[in-house]
Protein backbone atom coordinates (compact mmCIF):
# COMPACT_ATOMS: atom_id res chain seq x y z
CA UNK A 1 0.00 0.00 0.00
CA UNK A 2 2.83 2.42 0.85
CA UNK A 3 4.73 1.54 -2.33
CA UNK A 4 1.60 2.00 -4.43
CA UNK A 5 1.05 5.43 -2.84
CA UNK A 6 4.63 6.47 -3.68
CA UNK A 7 4.27 5.25 -7.28
CA UNK A 8 0.95 7.11 -7.54
CA UNK A 9 2.71 10.35 -6.55
CA UNK A 10 5.61 9.74 -8.97
CA UNK A 11 3.07 9.19 -11.75
CA UNK A 12 1.43 12.53 -10.96
CA UNK A 13 4.78 14.35 -11.10
CA UNK A 14 5.73 12.80 -14.44
CA UNK A 15 2.35 13.64 -15.94
CA UNK A 16 2.59 17.20 -14.71
CA UNK A 17 5.93 17.69 -16.42
CA UNK A 18 4.65 15.93 -19.53
CA UNK A 19 1.66 18.28 -19.64
CA UNK A 20 4.01 21.28 -19.57
CA UNK A 21 5.95 19.93 -22.53
CA UNK A 22 2.73 19.08 -24.40
CA UNK A 23 1.29 22.58 -24.15
CA UNK A 24 4.53 24.41 -24.96
CA UNK A 25 5.28 22.20 -27.95
CA UNK A 26 1.70 22.28 -29.27
CA UNK A 27 1.55 26.06 -29.06
CA UNK A 28 4.87 26.29 -30.92
CA UNK A 29 3.68 23.87 -33.61
CA UNK A 30 0.47 25.85 -34.02
CA UNK A 31 2.41 29.07 -34.62
CA UNK A 32 5.13 27.56 -36.80
CA UNK A 33 2.90 25.37 -38.98
CA UNK A 34 0.08 27.93 -39.01
CA UNK A 35 -2.56 25.46 -37.81
CA UNK A 36 -5.33 26.63 -35.44
CA UNK A 37 -4.73 25.51 -31.83
CA UNK A 38 -8.12 23.80 -31.59
CA UNK A 39 -7.16 21.65 -34.60
CA UNK A 40 -3.79 20.80 -33.03
CA UNK A 41 -5.61 19.90 -29.81
CA UNK A 42 -8.13 17.73 -31.63
CA UNK A 43 -5.51 15.83 -33.61
CA UNK A 44 -1.92 15.47 -32.39
CA UNK A 45 -2.55 16.24 -28.70
CA UNK A 46 -5.70 14.11 -28.42
CA UNK A 47 -3.99 11.10 -30.00
CA UNK A 48 -1.05 11.42 -27.60
CA UNK A 49 -3.13 11.96 -24.45
CA UNK A 50 -5.40 9.01 -25.32
CA UNK A 51 -2.49 6.55 -25.20
CA UNK A 52 -3.02 5.75 -21.47
CA UNK A 53 -6.70 4.89 -22.05
CA UNK A 54 -5.78 2.72 -25.01
CA UNK A 55 -3.04 0.82 -23.19
CA UNK A 56 -5.21 0.31 -20.10
CA UNK A 57 -8.26 -0.95 -22.00
CA UNK A 58 -6.20 -3.22 -24.24
CA UNK A 59 -4.47 -4.72 -21.21
CA UNK A 60 -7.84 -5.26 -19.53
CA UNK A 61 -9.30 -6.94 -22.64
CA UNK A 62 -6.29 -9.23 -22.97
CA UNK A 63 -6.96 -10.61 -19.48
CA UNK A 64 -10.70 -10.83 -20.13
CA UNK A 65 -11.76 -7.91 -17.90
CA UNK A 66 -14.04 -6.23 -20.45
CA UNK A 67 -15.93 -4.38 -17.71
CA UNK A 68 -12.79 -2.45 -16.87
CA UNK A 69 -11.97 -1.91 -20.56
CA UNK A 70 -15.37 -0.40 -21.41
CA UNK A 71 -15.70 1.40 -18.07
CA UNK A 72 -12.38 3.13 -18.68
CA UNK A 73 -13.46 4.42 -22.12
CA UNK A 74 -16.90 5.63 -20.98
CA UNK A 75 -15.67 6.96 -17.65
CA UNK A 76 -12.82 8.87 -19.32
CA UNK A 77 -15.26 10.50 -21.74
CA UNK A 78 -17.43 11.66 -18.84
CA UNK A 79 -14.37 12.87 -16.91
CA UNK A 80 -13.08 14.80 -19.91
CA UNK A 81 -16.26 16.86 -20.12
CA UNK A 82 -17.41 17.09 -16.51
CA UNK A 83 -14.09 17.52 -14.74
CA UNK A 84 -11.60 18.79 -17.31
CA UNK A 85 -13.79 21.16 -19.36
CA UNK A 86 -15.23 22.39 -16.07
CA UNK A 87 -11.86 23.11 -14.49
CA UNK A 88 -10.45 24.74 -17.63
CA UNK A 89 -13.51 27.00 -18.03
CA UNK A 90 -13.24 28.13 -14.40
CA UNK A 91 -9.58 29.05 -14.89
CA UNK A 92 -10.31 30.83 -18.16
CA UNK A 93 -13.49 30.91 -20.32
CA UNK A 94 -13.07 28.73 -23.42
CA UNK A 95 -13.68 30.60 -26.67
CA UNK A 96 -13.78 28.66 -29.93
CA UNK A 97 -15.16 28.48 -33.44
CA UNK A 98 -18.58 26.76 -33.41
CA UNK A 99 -18.13 25.07 -36.78
CA UNK A 100 -15.02 23.09 -35.91
CA UNK A 101 -16.35 22.06 -32.49
CA UNK A 102 -19.71 20.93 -33.86
CA UNK A 103 -18.09 18.86 -36.60
CA UNK A 104 -15.93 17.02 -34.08
CA UNK A 105 -18.83 16.69 -31.66
CA UNK A 106 -20.87 14.95 -34.36
CA UNK A 107 -18.27 12.17 -34.40
CA UNK A 108 -18.32 12.01 -30.61
CA UNK A 109 -22.11 11.74 -30.32
CA UNK A 110 -22.31 9.23 -33.17
CA UNK A 111 -19.79 7.00 -31.42
CA UNK A 112 -21.81 7.06 -28.19
CA UNK A 113 -25.09 6.28 -29.97
CA UNK A 114 -23.53 3.34 -31.79
CA UNK A 115 -22.08 1.90 -28.57
CA UNK A 116 -25.49 2.04 -26.88
CA UNK A 117 -27.12 0.38 -29.91
CA UNK A 118 -24.43 -2.27 -30.36
CA UNK A 119 -24.49 -3.23 -26.66
CA UNK A 120 -28.24 -3.12 -26.10
CA UNK A 121 -28.29 -6.73 -24.82
CA UNK A 122 -25.28 -6.10 -22.52
CA UNK A 123 -22.85 -7.65 -25.01
CA UNK A 124 -20.91 -6.33 -28.00
CA UNK A 125 -19.67 -8.73 -30.66
CA UNK A 126 -16.35 -8.49 -32.46
CA UNK A 127 -18.23 -7.51 -35.63
CA UNK A 128 -19.70 -4.41 -34.00
CA UNK A 129 -16.33 -3.59 -32.42
CA UNK A 130 -14.65 -3.74 -35.82
CA UNK A 131 -17.27 -1.31 -37.17
CA UNK A 132 -16.27 1.16 -34.43
CA UNK A 133 -12.61 0.58 -35.24
CA UNK A 134 -13.18 1.30 -38.94
CA UNK A 135 -15.00 4.51 -38.01
CA UNK A 136 -12.01 5.48 -35.87
CA UNK A 137 -9.73 5.06 -38.88
CA UNK A 138 -12.15 7.14 -40.96
CA UNK A 139 -12.17 9.85 -38.29
CA UNK A 140 -8.37 10.01 -38.19
CA UNK A 141 -8.28 10.26 -42.00
CA UNK A 142 -10.83 13.08 -41.83
CA UNK A 143 -8.64 14.74 -39.21
CA UNK A 144 -5.57 14.62 -41.44
CA UNK A 145 -7.52 16.20 -44.30
CA UNK A 146 -8.72 18.88 -41.88
CA UNK A 147 -5.16 19.70 -40.85
CA UNK A 148 -4.11 20.03 -44.49
CA UNK A 149 -7.04 22.31 -45.24
CA UNK A 150 -6.36 24.43 -42.15
CA UNK A 151 -2.81 25.04 -43.30
CA UNK A 152 -4.02 25.93 -46.77
CA UNK A 153 -6.64 28.34 -45.40
CA UNK A 154 -4.01 30.08 -43.27
CA UNK A 155 -1.51 30.22 -46.14
CA UNK A 156 1.06 28.38 -44.06
CA UNK A 157 4.51 27.59 -45.30
CA UNK A 158 6.18 24.24 -44.91
CA UNK A 159 8.46 24.33 -41.91
CA UNK A 160 9.84 20.83 -41.78
CA UNK A 161 13.40 22.12 -41.69
CA UNK A 162 12.69 24.90 -39.23
CA UNK A 163 14.79 24.32 -36.07
CA UNK A 164 11.89 25.58 -33.94
CA UNK A 165 9.60 22.97 -35.47
CA UNK A 166 12.08 20.16 -34.85
CA UNK A 167 12.59 21.37 -31.29
CA UNK A 168 8.82 21.45 -30.70
CA UNK A 169 8.42 17.93 -32.09
CA UNK A 170 11.19 16.71 -29.77
CA UNK A 171 9.58 18.31 -26.72
CA UNK A 172 6.19 16.93 -27.73
CA UNK A 173 7.55 13.37 -27.97
CA UNK A 174 9.34 13.73 -24.63
CA UNK A 175 6.11 14.98 -23.09
CA UNK A 176 4.24 12.00 -24.56
CA UNK A 177 6.82 9.65 -23.00
CA UNK A 178 6.46 11.29 -19.58
CA UNK A 179 2.66 11.19 -19.78
CA UNK A 180 2.51 7.56 -20.93
CA UNK A 181 4.89 6.28 -18.24
CA UNK A 182 3.41 8.50 -15.53
CA UNK A 183 -0.09 7.36 -16.41
CA UNK A 184 1.00 3.71 -16.31
CA UNK A 185 2.37 4.16 -12.79
CA UNK A 186 -0.72 6.05 -11.73
CA UNK A 187 -3.25 3.55 -13.08
CA UNK A 188 -1.36 0.44 -11.97
CA UNK A 189 -0.85 1.67 -8.42
CA UNK A 190 -4.35 3.15 -8.31
CA UNK A 191 -5.88 -0.17 -9.34
CA UNK A 192 -3.97 -1.97 -6.59
CA UNK A 193 -5.21 0.52 -4.01
CA UNK A 194 -8.81 0.27 -5.20
CA UNK A 195 -8.82 -3.54 -5.37
CA UNK A 196 -7.47 -3.64 -1.83
CA UNK A 197 -10.55 -1.66 -0.81
CA UNK A 198 -12.86 -4.24 -2.43
CA UNK A 199 -14.34 -2.14 -5.27
CA UNK A 200 -15.55 -3.92 -8.46
CA UNK A 201 -13.45 -3.50 -11.60
CA UNK A 202 -16.33 -1.91 -13.53
CA UNK A 203 -16.71 0.79 -10.87
CA UNK A 204 -12.93 1.15 -10.82
CA UNK A 205 -12.94 1.61 -14.59
CA UNK A 206 -15.72 4.21 -14.48
CA UNK A 207 -14.06 6.17 -11.68
CA UNK A 208 -10.47 5.77 -10.51
CA UNK A 209 -8.97 4.34 -13.70
CA UNK A 210 -10.98 6.76 -15.83
CA UNK A 211 -9.68 9.64 -13.74
CA UNK A 212 -6.13 8.33 -13.89
CA UNK A 213 -6.09 7.83 -17.65
CA UNK A 214 -7.73 11.26 -18.15
CA UNK A 215 -5.02 13.02 -16.18
CA UNK A 216 -3.01 13.79 -19.35
CA UNK A 217 -6.02 15.73 -20.67
CA UNK A 218 -6.48 17.40 -17.26
CA UNK A 219 -2.84 18.43 -16.95
CA UNK A 220 -2.76 19.62 -20.57
CA UNK A 221 -6.00 21.54 -20.09
CA UNK A 222 -4.85 23.33 -16.93
CA UNK A 223 -1.49 24.23 -18.47
CA UNK A 224 -3.19 25.49 -21.64
CA UNK A 225 -5.69 27.62 -19.68
CA UNK A 226 -2.94 29.14 -17.52
CA UNK A 227 -1.10 30.10 -20.72
CA UNK A 228 -4.21 31.73 -22.16
CA UNK A 229 -4.93 29.12 -24.86
CA UNK A 230 -7.93 27.11 -23.52
CA UNK A 231 -9.18 26.33 -27.05
CA UNK A 232 -6.28 23.86 -27.30
CA UNK A 233 -7.81 22.01 -24.35
CA UNK A 234 -11.33 21.88 -25.81
CA UNK A 235 -10.01 20.41 -29.06
CA UNK A 236 -8.09 17.86 -27.00
CA UNK A 237 -11.18 16.94 -24.93
CA UNK A 238 -13.47 16.36 -27.90
CA UNK A 239 -10.80 14.58 -29.95
CA UNK A 240 -9.94 12.33 -27.00
CA UNK A 241 -13.62 11.46 -26.51
CA UNK A 242 -13.99 10.46 -30.15
CA UNK A 243 -10.98 8.17 -29.82
CA UNK A 244 -12.25 6.79 -26.49
CA UNK A 245 -15.58 5.78 -28.03
CA UNK A 246 -14.46 4.60 -31.45
CA UNK A 247 -10.81 3.53 -31.23
CA UNK A 248 -10.53 2.25 -27.65
CA UNK A 249 -13.91 0.50 -27.46
CA UNK A 250 -13.32 -0.86 -30.97
CA UNK A 251 -9.87 -2.27 -30.21
CA UNK A 252 -10.99 -3.67 -26.84
CA UNK A 253 -14.01 -5.39 -28.35
CA UNK A 254 -12.03 -6.75 -31.27
CA UNK A 255 -9.65 -8.43 -28.80
CA UNK A 256 -12.39 -9.86 -26.56
CA UNK A 257 -16.16 -9.47 -27.14
CA UNK A 258 -17.43 -6.99 -24.54
CA UNK A 259 -19.73 -8.06 -21.73
CA UNK A 260 -21.33 -5.11 -19.94
CA UNK A 261 -22.37 -4.84 -16.33
CA UNK A 262 -25.82 -3.30 -15.73
CA UNK A 263 -24.17 -0.28 -14.10
CA UNK A 264 -22.66 0.69 -17.46
CA UNK A 265 -25.94 0.61 -19.35
CA UNK A 266 -28.26 1.85 -16.61
CA UNK A 267 -26.03 4.46 -14.99
CA UNK A 268 -22.98 5.44 -17.06
CA UNK A 269 -24.68 5.67 -20.48
CA UNK A 270 -27.42 8.11 -19.32
CA UNK A 271 -24.84 10.29 -17.60
CA UNK A 272 -22.68 10.30 -20.74
CA UNK A 273 -25.70 11.47 -22.74
CA UNK A 274 -26.42 14.20 -20.20
CA UNK A 275 -22.87 15.55 -20.33
CA UNK A 276 -22.94 15.55 -24.14
CA UNK A 277 -26.28 17.42 -24.13
CA UNK A 278 -25.01 20.06 -21.69
CA UNK A 279 -21.76 20.61 -23.61
CA UNK A 280 -23.46 20.86 -26.99
CA UNK A 281 -26.17 23.11 -25.57
CA UNK A 282 -23.55 25.56 -24.34
CA UNK A 283 -21.61 25.36 -27.62
CA UNK A 284 -24.66 25.94 -29.83
CA UNK A 285 -26.23 28.68 -27.73
CA UNK A 286 -23.24 30.68 -26.52
CA UNK A 287 -20.17 29.73 -28.56
CA UNK A 288 -18.09 30.03 -25.38
CA UNK A 289 -17.86 27.99 -22.16
CA UNK A 290 -17.90 30.53 -19.36
CA UNK A 291 -17.00 30.07 -15.71
CA UNK A 292 -20.65 29.55 -14.70
CA UNK A 293 -20.94 26.67 -17.16
CA UNK A 294 -17.65 25.27 -15.86
CA UNK A 295 -19.00 25.28 -12.30
CA UNK A 296 -22.16 23.55 -13.54
CA UNK A 297 -20.13 20.83 -15.25
CA UNK A 298 -18.09 20.25 -12.08
CA UNK A 299 -21.25 19.94 -9.98
CA UNK A 300 -22.71 17.41 -12.41
CA UNK A 301 -19.46 15.44 -12.32
CA UNK A 302 -19.55 15.44 -8.51
CA UNK A 303 -23.12 14.08 -8.52
CA UNK A 304 -22.12 11.43 -11.07
CA UNK A 305 -19.12 10.29 -9.01
CA UNK A 306 -21.00 10.17 -5.71
CA UNK A 307 -23.91 8.31 -7.30
CA UNK A 308 -21.53 5.75 -8.75
CA UNK A 309 -20.50 4.61 -5.28
CA UNK A 310 -23.79 4.96 -3.40
CA UNK A 311 -26.22 3.40 -5.90
C-alpha positions in Angstrom: 0.0 0.0 0.0 2.8 2.4 0.9 4.7 1.5 -2.3 1.6 2.0 -4.4 1.0 5.4 -2.8 4.6 6.5 -3.7 4.3 5.3 -7.3 1.0 7.1 -7.5 2.7 10.3 -6.5 5.6 9.7 -9.0 3.1 9.2 -11.7 1.4 12.5 -11.0 4.8 14.3 -11.1 5.7 12.8 -14.4 2.4 13.6 -15.9 2.6 17.2 -14.7 5.9 17.7 -16.4 4.7 15.9 -19.5 1.7 18.3 -19.6 4.0 21.3 -19.6 6.0 19.9 -22.5 2.7 19.1 -24.4 1.3 22.6 -24.1 4.5 24.4 -25.0 5.3 22.2 -27.9 1.7 22.3 -29.3 1.5 26.1 -29.1 4.9 26.3 -30.9 3.7 23.9 -33.6 0.5 25.8 -34.0 2.4 29.1 -34.6 5.1 27.6 -36.8 2.9 25.4 -39.0 0.1 27.9 -39.0 -2.6 25.5 -37.8 -5.3 26.6 -35.4 -4.7 25.5 -31.8 -8.1 23.8 -31.6 -7.2 21.7 -34.6 -3.8 20.8 -33.0 -5.6 19.9 -29.8 -8.1 17.7 -31.6 -5.5 15.8 -33.6 -1.9 15.5 -32.4 -2.6 16.2 -28.7 -5.7 14.1 -28.4 -4.0 11.1 -30.0 -1.1 11.4 -27.6 -3.1 12.0 -24.5 -5.4 9.0 -25.3 -2.5 6.5 -25.2 -3.0 5.8 -21.5 -6.7 4.9 -22.0 -5.8 2.7 -25.0 -3.0 0.8 -23.2 -5.2 0.3 -20.1 -8.3 -0.9 -22.0 -6.2 -3.2 -24.2 -4.5 -4.7 -21.2 -7.8 -5.3 -19.5 -9.3 -6.9 -22.6 -6.3 -9.2 -23.0 -7.0 -10.6 -19.5 -10.7 -10.8 -20.1 -11.8 -7.9 -17.9 -14.0 -6.2 -20.4 -15.9 -4.4 -17.7 -12.8 -2.4 -16.9 -12.0 -1.9 -20.6 -15.4 -0.4 -21.4 -15.7 1.4 -18.1 -12.4 3.1 -18.7 -13.5 4.4 -22.1 -16.9 5.6 -21.0 -15.7 7.0 -17.6 -12.8 8.9 -19.3 -15.3 10.5 -21.7 -17.4 11.7 -18.8 -14.4 12.9 -16.9 -13.1 14.8 -19.9 -16.3 16.9 -20.1 -17.4 17.1 -16.5 -14.1 17.5 -14.7 -11.6 18.8 -17.3 -13.8 21.2 -19.4 -15.2 22.4 -16.1 -11.9 23.1 -14.5 -10.4 24.7 -17.6 -13.5 27.0 -18.0 -13.2 28.1 -14.4 -9.6 29.0 -14.9 -10.3 30.8 -18.2 -13.5 30.9 -20.3 -13.1 28.7 -23.4 -13.7 30.6 -26.7 -13.8 28.7 -29.9 -15.2 28.5 -33.4 -18.6 26.8 -33.4 -18.1 25.1 -36.8 -15.0 23.1 -35.9 -16.3 22.1 -32.5 -19.7 20.9 -33.9 -18.1 18.9 -36.6 -15.9 17.0 -34.1 -18.8 16.7 -31.7 -20.9 15.0 -34.4 -18.3 12.2 -34.4 -18.3 12.0 -30.6 -22.1 11.7 -30.3 -22.3 9.2 -33.2 -19.8 7.0 -31.4 -21.8 7.1 -28.2 -25.1 6.3 -30.0 -23.5 3.3 -31.8 -22.1 1.9 -28.6 -25.5 2.0 -26.9 -27.1 0.4 -29.9 -24.4 -2.3 -30.4 -24.5 -3.2 -26.7 -28.2 -3.1 -26.1 -28.3 -6.7 -24.8 -25.3 -6.1 -22.5 -22.9 -7.6 -25.0 -20.9 -6.3 -28.0 -19.7 -8.7 -30.7 -16.4 -8.5 -32.5 -18.2 -7.5 -35.6 -19.7 -4.4 -34.0 -16.3 -3.6 -32.4 -14.7 -3.7 -35.8 -17.3 -1.3 -37.2 -16.3 1.2 -34.4 -12.6 0.6 -35.2 -13.2 1.3 -38.9 -15.0 4.5 -38.0 -12.0 5.5 -35.9 -9.7 5.1 -38.9 -12.1 7.1 -41.0 -12.2 9.9 -38.3 -8.4 10.0 -38.2 -8.3 10.3 -42.0 -10.8 13.1 -41.8 -8.6 14.7 -39.2 -5.6 14.6 -41.4 -7.5 16.2 -44.3 -8.7 18.9 -41.9 -5.2 19.7 -40.9 -4.1 20.0 -44.5 -7.0 22.3 -45.2 -6.4 24.4 -42.2 -2.8 25.0 -43.3 -4.0 25.9 -46.8 -6.6 28.3 -45.4 -4.0 30.1 -43.3 -1.5 30.2 -46.1 1.1 28.4 -44.1 4.5 27.6 -45.3 6.2 24.2 -44.9 8.5 24.3 -41.9 9.8 20.8 -41.8 13.4 22.1 -41.7 12.7 24.9 -39.2 14.8 24.3 -36.1 11.9 25.6 -33.9 9.6 23.0 -35.5 12.1 20.2 -34.9 12.6 21.4 -31.3 8.8 21.5 -30.7 8.4 17.9 -32.1 11.2 16.7 -29.8 9.6 18.3 -26.7 6.2 16.9 -27.7 7.5 13.4 -28.0 9.3 13.7 -24.6 6.1 15.0 -23.1 4.2 12.0 -24.6 6.8 9.6 -23.0 6.5 11.3 -19.6 2.7 11.2 -19.8 2.5 7.6 -20.9 4.9 6.3 -18.2 3.4 8.5 -15.5 -0.1 7.4 -16.4 1.0 3.7 -16.3 2.4 4.2 -12.8 -0.7 6.0 -11.7 -3.3 3.6 -13.1 -1.4 0.4 -12.0 -0.8 1.7 -8.4 -4.4 3.1 -8.3 -5.9 -0.2 -9.3 -4.0 -2.0 -6.6 -5.2 0.5 -4.0 -8.8 0.3 -5.2 -8.8 -3.5 -5.4 -7.5 -3.6 -1.8 -10.6 -1.7 -0.8 -12.9 -4.2 -2.4 -14.3 -2.1 -5.3 -15.6 -3.9 -8.5 -13.4 -3.5 -11.6 -16.3 -1.9 -13.5 -16.7 0.8 -10.9 -12.9 1.2 -10.8 -12.9 1.6 -14.6 -15.7 4.2 -14.5 -14.1 6.2 -11.7 -10.5 5.8 -10.5 -9.0 4.3 -13.7 -11.0 6.8 -15.8 -9.7 9.6 -13.7 -6.1 8.3 -13.9 -6.1 7.8 -17.6 -7.7 11.3 -18.2 -5.0 13.0 -16.2 -3.0 13.8 -19.4 -6.0 15.7 -20.7 -6.5 17.4 -17.3 -2.8 18.4 -17.0 -2.8 19.6 -20.6 -6.0 21.5 -20.1 -4.9 23.3 -16.9 -1.5 24.2 -18.5 -3.2 25.5 -21.6 -5.7 27.6 -19.7 -2.9 29.1 -17.5 -1.1 30.1 -20.7 -4.2 31.7 -22.2 -4.9 29.1 -24.9 -7.9 27.1 -23.5 -9.2 26.3 -27.0 -6.3 23.9 -27.3 -7.8 22.0 -24.4 -11.3 21.9 -25.8 -10.0 20.4 -29.1 -8.1 17.9 -27.0 -11.2 16.9 -24.9 -13.5 16.4 -27.9 -10.8 14.6 -30.0 -9.9 12.3 -27.0 -13.6 11.5 -26.5 -14.0 10.5 -30.2 -11.0 8.2 -29.8 -12.3 6.8 -26.5 -15.6 5.8 -28.0 -14.5 4.6 -31.4 -10.8 3.5 -31.2 -10.5 2.3 -27.7 -13.9 0.5 -27.5 -13.3 -0.9 -31.0 -9.9 -2.3 -30.2 -11.0 -3.7 -26.8 -14.0 -5.4 -28.4 -12.0 -6.8 -31.3 -9.7 -8.4 -28.8 -12.4 -9.9 -26.6 -16.2 -9.5 -27.1 -17.4 -7.0 -24.5 -19.7 -8.1 -21.7 -21.3 -5.1 -19.9 -22.4 -4.8 -16.3 -25.8 -3.3 -15.7 -24.2 -0.3 -14.1 -22.7 0.7 -17.5 -25.9 0.6 -19.3 -28.3 1.9 -16.6 -26.0 4.5 -15.0 -23.0 5.4 -17.1 -24.7 5.7 -20.5 -27.4 8.1 -19.3 -24.8 10.3 -17.6 -22.7 10.3 -20.7 -25.7 11.5 -22.7 -26.4 14.2 -20.2 -22.9 15.6 -20.3 -22.9 15.6 -24.1 -26.3 17.4 -24.1 -25.0 20.1 -21.7 -21.8 20.6 -23.6 -23.5 20.9 -27.0 -26.2 23.1 -25.6 -23.6 25.6 -24.3 -21.6 25.4 -27.6 -24.7 25.9 -29.8 -26.2 28.7 -27.7 -23.2 30.7 -26.5 -20.2 29.7 -28.6 -18.1 30.0 -25.4 -17.9 28.0 -22.2 -17.9 30.5 -19.4 -17.0 30.1 -15.7 -20.6 29.5 -14.7 -20.9 26.7 -17.2 -17.7 25.3 -15.9 -19.0 25.3 -12.3 -22.2 23.6 -13.5 -20.1 20.8 -15.2 -18.1 20.3 -12.1 -21.3 19.9 -10.0 -22.7 17.4 -12.4 -19.5 15.4 -12.3 -19.5 15.4 -8.5 -23.1 14.1 -8.5 -22.1 11.4 -11.1 -19.1 10.3 -9.0 -21.0 10.2 -5.7 -23.9 8.3 -7.3 -21.5 5.7 -8.7 -20.5 4.6 -5.3 -23.8 5.0 -3.4 -26.2 3.4 -5.9 
